[in-house]
Amino acid sequence: MKPETAAKKLGVLLDATPDDFRASPVTRDELAALQADPPEWLATLRREGPHPRGVVAAKLGVSNSGLARAGITDPLTTAEIKALLEAPPAWLVEERSRQAGVRAEKRRIAERDAERAARGDEGRGGGGGGAGV
């Protein structure tokens, strides 16, 4: 697979990986080995960053769209993320609230659908009320 794909699967920023990682394709076995026993460079990247957009969004508890609305386009380090969480700016408070609302709505819809499915299963069962004599 391409180094870009491997970096994404590893949850790291491609530009921060070593040159030899970026220079050649990564086999599935090599990827599995990196995941099972990460080398120091990978452990350091995962721990300290810089982190790709999806990881930054997850660590901040917001969506990728929320980062875009806030104008966060560059990768952030773990230290930068911690600083934002310790003293959250107004945009972060708003986006986390928005994300909590989205999650609550998804839960509500899932519960509603499960309830409908349960009711639908109860109502089935061969009745028919046909005229019988």
C-alpha positions in Angstrom: 0.0 0.0 0.0 1.0 3.6 -0.4 2.9 5.2 2.4 0.0 7.7 2.7 -2.5 4.9 3.3 -0.2 3.2 5.8 0.3 6.5 7.7 -3.5 7.0 7.9 -4.0 3.4 9.2 -1.3 4.0 11.8 -2.9 7.3 12.8 0.2 9.5 12.1 1.0 12.4 9.8 2.9 11.2 6.8 5.1 14.3 6.6 6.4 13.5 10.1 7.4 9.9 9.3 11.0 9.0 8.5 12.2 9.3 4.9 12.6 5.6 4.4 8.9 5.1 5.4 7.8 7.6 2.8 10.1 6.3 0.1 8.6 2.9 -0.5 5.3 1.0 -0.4 4.3 -0.8 2.9 3.2 -4.4 2.8 0.3 -5.6 4.9 2.8 -7.7 6.9 5.0 -4.6 7.5 2.0 -2.6 8.6 0.9 -5.4 11.0 4.4 -5.5 12.4 4.4 -1.7 12.9 1.0 -2.0 14.7 2.1 -4.9 16.9 5.5 -3.6 17.9 5.8 0.1 17.0 9.4 1.4 16.5 10.5 4.3 18.6 9.7 6.9 15.9 6.1 5.7 15.6 5.6 5.6 19.4 7.0 9.1 19.6 4.7 10.4 16.8 1.6 8.8 18.4 2.5 10.2 21.8 3.8 13.7 20.9 2.5 14.4 17.4 2.2 16.3 15.1 -1.2 14.6 14.7 -3.3 14.4 11.6 -6.7 16.2 11.4 -8.8 13.2 12.4 -6.7 12.5 15.5 -6.7 16.2 16.5 -10.5 16.2 16.2 -10.9 13.1 18.2 -8.6 14.3 21.0 -10.5 17.6 21.2 -13.9 16.0 21.0 -15.0 17.8 17.9 -15.6 16.9 14.3 -13.3 17.5 11.3 -15.9 20.1 10.2 -15.6 21.8 13.6 -11.9 22.2 13.1 -12.5 23.7 9.7 -15.0 26.1 11.1 -12.5 27.2 13.7 -9.8 27.7 11.1 -7.6 24.9 12.4 -5.9 23.6 9.2 -2.4 22.7 10.5 -1.5 19.6 12.4 -1.3 20.0 16.1 1.1 18.5 18.7 -0.1 16.8 21.8 1.2 19.8 23.8 -0.9 22.2 21.7 -4.0 20.0 22.1 -3.5 19.8 25.9 -3.2 23.6 26.0 -6.5 24.0 24.1 -8.2 21.5 26.5 -6.8 23.2 29.6 -8.0 26.7 28.5 -10.6 26.1 25.9 -11.3 29.0 23.6 -14.9 29.9 22.8 -14.9 28.0 19.4 -13.8 24.8 21.2 -16.6 25.1 23.8 -19.1 25.7 21.0 -17.9 22.8 18.8 -17.8 20.4 21.7 -21.4 21.3 22.6 -22.4 20.9 19.0 -20.7 17.5 18.8 -22.5 16.4 22.0 -25.8 17.4 20.4 -25.0 15.4 17.3 -24.1 12.3 19.4 -27.3 12.7 21.5 -29.4 12.9 18.3 -27.7 9.8 16.9 -28.5 7.9 20.1 -32.1 9.1 20.0 -32.5 7.9 16.4 -30.9 4.5 17.2 -33.2 4.1 20.2 -36.3 5.1 18.1 -35.3 2.7 15.4 -34.7 -0.2 17.8 -38.1 0.5 19.4 -39.8 0.5 16.0 -38.1 -2.7 15.1 -39.2 -4.3 18.4 -42.8 -3.2 17.8 -42.7 -4.5 14.3 -41.5 -7.9 15.4 -44.2 -8.2 18.0 -47.0 -7.3 15.5 -46.0 -10.1 13.1 -47.0 -13.6 13.5 -49.5 -14.9 11.1 -52.8 -13.4 12.1 -54.8 -12.3 9.3 -58.3 -12.2 10.5 -59.6 -13.9 7.5 -63.2 -15.1 7.3 -63.2 -18.6 8.5 -66.0 -21.0 8.8 
